[in-house]
């Protein structure tokens, strides 16, 4: 077997893109976390009613 040349692939741009995505995820606020300036979590409830089907 004869090898004429060696091919290299530059993956640095892929790594930079992944690092940007990870940084963006770290800055997000999850729904169960308090945002800056919030004192407590708001609890919202909705009553569930039976469907009224009459014959």
Secondary structure as UniProt FT lines:
FT   HELIX           12..27
FT   TURN            31..32
FT   TURN            36..37
//
